[in-house]
């Protein structure tokens, strides 16, 4: 009996030591790049050291925008806080956290997300992303009543046959489960358990907290890092990794395949940190891809675009729901922060579609009805398809162009707008 308790005690002591090590020794530097990236941004916000005059919010496409320090050529400092695949609810929550953590209140928020994130409302709840049962979040009582009635109607709670099963990595699984595995960690790593509890309500709160509860243990939260730490290869760091990071800002070097992620997870993450730090939040994830994969993806996009032009689908325009923009504008107004939307360039054929034209017309109307906010444009709102690696992300040369135009054309517009607001106040 004593030996059993001794074994249990040793096991508990081991996990306690592991938990303490993970909590206090920056183990996230050995995590997979996406989780490391989210935690890097989270730690920066929670440090309270943010002091940019203008902060950029957006998704994986706007991550390609570089920020700038205040100097003789840049009147206002800019920092990019864009994160990939966070969903439309994220932005309001992020701003609230940014201010509560003691970061300097920015003069302006520049929203640079893709149209789907600001024109389709908040979408269905997390627990029913396809809106097969409900389109909006339910109270717990409403959910239980609905599920009871569904149970009776569907032969006493018999599980319905899934109709969105897909094959992935040699296994078959529900598409929504796969999407959650890919993107769900971004909710869970960006916000604490307590923050998530405040942000959601009803059944959606129960869903997100059930996913977040295991992450209260740091040893589970960073289990990927613990696994990577067991390999000596992941600890090796080239002393010249910062020089290699600079080397890989040349598109010629990226396209030649000389800038693949390091085999060491620690060096790879340190390189990501170096680029984000030097460019004030910018990181173009497309530059991590192998050149042959980029070429294949571009060829697929070209074929899809040609097919759409040859065989256009019947066009039905759904009026946009700009509730995300409306609530962001209202929130920034209460905080004394100016708000602007940057209309990011997209693929030429997509941007010139009737749907994009109609949406842009409605977007311009929305800003005319909300004159306290401002809509900013690049010199051109579309780029050739060969400046993208897929339907969303810029390739290296697309990134160079969008940043040149952001610095030389968009930011001067933003600065003039801020000047006019400061004078009127």
C-alpha positions, 0 to 999 in steps of 0.5 A, a space after each residue: 500500500 505504501 509503495 502505491 502511495 509513493 508512486 502516486 506521490 512521485 507522479 504528482 511531484 513530476 507533473 507539479 515540477 513540469 507545470 512550474 517549469 512550463 509556466 516560468 521558462 518560456 517554453 512557448 519558444 518551442 511550440 509550433 509556429 502558429 501557436 508561438 505567433 499567437 502567444 508572442 502577440 498575446 504576451 506583448 499585449 499583456 506586457 502593457 508596453 504597446 504605445 503605437 499611435 495607430 494600431 492595425 487590426 485585421 486577418 492573415 492578409 493584413 498581417 503583411 502590412 508593416 508598422 513603423 516607429 515615429 521618426 523624422 519621416 513618420 509622424 505617427 507610430 504604427 503597429 500591426 496587431 493582425 492575427 489570422 482566422 480569429 473571426 469577427 468577434 475577436 476585434 472588439 474583445 482585443 481592443 478591450 483587452 489592449 486598453 485594460 492591460 495598460 497599453 497606451 491608448 492609440 489615437 486611431 484604429 485601422 481596420 484592415 480585415 477581409 470583407 467577409 469578416 465585416 460584411 456578414 455579421 457575427 455569423 452562427 455560434 461557435 457550437 454550430 458553425 454551419 447554422 444547421 440548427 440555429 443561426 444565433 447563440 441560445 440561452 441554456 434553457 432554450 438550447 435544452 428545450 430545443 435538444 429535447 424536442 429534437 430528441 423526440 423528433 429524431 427517434 429518442 436522441 439518435 445521433 444524426 448521420 454526419 454529412 460533412 465528413 472529409 478525409 484528411 491525413 489518412 483519416 476521416 473526420 467532421 470538417 468542422 472538427 478539423 477547422 477547430 483543430 486548425 484555428 480554435 487554438 487562436 481563441 484559446 491562446 489569445 485570451 485567458 479562461 476568465 476573459 473568454 467567460 466574460 466575452 461569451 454567454 449562453 451555450 456559446 460560453 459553455 462551448 468555449 470554456 469547455 475547450 479552454 478548461 484544459 489549457 488552464 494547465 500550462 503543461 497541456 497548453 504547451 504540450 507541443 512545445 514539451 514534445 519538441 523539447 525532447 528533440 535535441 535538434 529543436 534546441 539548435 540555433 545558428 548564431 547568425 539567424 538574424 542575418 539569415 532573417 534579413 537575407 530572407 526579406 529578398 524576394 529573389 531569395 524566397 523564390 529561390 527556395 533559400 528561406 525555408 523554415 529552420 529545422 530547429 523549432 527554437 530557431 524558426 520561432 526566434 526568426 519569426 520574432 525577429 521579423 515581427 519585432 523589426 517590422 512592428 507586427 508584420 509577418 507574411 506567412 506566405 514567405 514560409 512556403 516552398 517555391 514549388 508549392 507556391 507555383 502549384 497554388 498559383 497555377 490552381 488559382 489561375 485555373 479556378 479563375 479561368 473556370 469562373 469566367 468561362 462558366 459564371 454562376 447565377 448571381 444573387 446579391 445578399 445585402 451586407 450586415 455591417 454590425 461588426 463595423 458599427 459596433 467597432 466604431 461605437 466602441 472606439 468613439 466611447 474610448 476617444 479613438 478614431 476609426 478607419 477602414 483600409 480597403 485591402 487590394 484583392 485579386 483583379 478578377 475577384 475585385 472586378 466581380 459584380 459582387 465585389 462592386 456591389 459590396 464596395 458601393 454599400 461599404 461607401 454608403 455605410 461610411 457616408 452614413 457614419 462620417 466620424 469614421 473614414 474609409 481609406 484606399 490604396 492607389 488600386 484596389 486590385 492586383 494581378 493574380 500572380 501577386 497572390 499565393 492563393 485566394 487571400 494571401 500576397 506572395 513576396 512581391 505582392 507583399 512588397 507592393 502592398 507595403 510600398 503603397 501603404 507607406 507612401 499612399 495610405 498612411 499619408 491619408 491617415 495622417 492627414 485625417 488625424 491632423 484634421 481631427 486633432 485640429 477640430 478638437 
